[in-house]
Amino acid sequence: MIAAVVRIAPLGGDPRYPEPELNGLLSARARLDDRINHFRIRAGPSGFDILAFVATDRPSLAYAILRRAVQCCLADDPRLDLWRIV
């Protein structure tokens, strides 16, 4: 199992977003074949750090899986239109 981390932040505007909602969105978007076992989200002053434990032994694959899940989440919620992985 590998821990992968991405940071998301808005391009402009308000960096606040309900942390429990983001966790719910990510959990809902994660597919079984993604092999994501658990998400942890930490709010910062300008966005969120998202950590996921991915069932793989390849760090690059774990990062790609998390990145894809986060990108889908950002695309699905109109309130996250201006948010990007940084």
N, C-alpha and C positions, 0 to 999 in steps of 0.2 A: 504494500500500500504506500502511495506517495502523496504527500501534502503539496498541493499547488495553490498559488496565490496570485490574484489579480487585484488591481486597484481601479475603481471607477470614480469618475468625477464629472460634473457638468461642465459644458463649454462656457456657460455663463448662467447667470441667474442664481436661484436659490439652491444651495447644496443639500438642503434638508429633504429627507424622504423617510417615511416610517420604516425603521429597521425590520420589524416583524413582517411587514408587507413584502419587503424585498426578499426576506428569507422564504416566505411562502411562494413568491413568484419563482424563485430559483428551484425550490423543491418540486414545484409543479412542472417546471420545464425539463427537469432532469429525467432522461429516459433510462429504462433498465439497462440497456446496452451501453450507457455512458459509464456505468460502474462507479458512480459517485455515491459514497456511503454517508457522507455527512458534510454539511455546510456550517461555517462559522463566519459571522459578519461583524466587523468592528467599524463603527462610525468614527470618522475623523472630522477635522474642521472644514474640509473641502470635498468630502466624498466618503467612500467606503473601501475598506480592504475586505476581500472575500477569499476565504480559505476553504478548500474542499479536499477531502480525503478520497482519493481515487484508487480503485483496486487495479493497479498495474505496477510493473517494476521499471517502467520507463518514464523518467521525469518529463521528457518532451511530450509524450503522449498524454500524461496527466494534465500538463498545462494546456495542451490543445483541446482536450475534452472540456476543461473548465472554461476556457475562453469561448468555445462554441456555445455552451449553456448560458453564459453571461450575455453574449451577443444576442441570442434569441430572446432572452428576458428583456434586454434593452429595447429590442425591436417590437416586442409585444405590448408594452405599456406606453401610451402616449405621453404620460408624465415624465418618461425617461428619454424622450426624443433627443434631447440635447446632451445626454450623458454618453461618455465614451470610456473605453478601457485606456488607461494612461500608463 
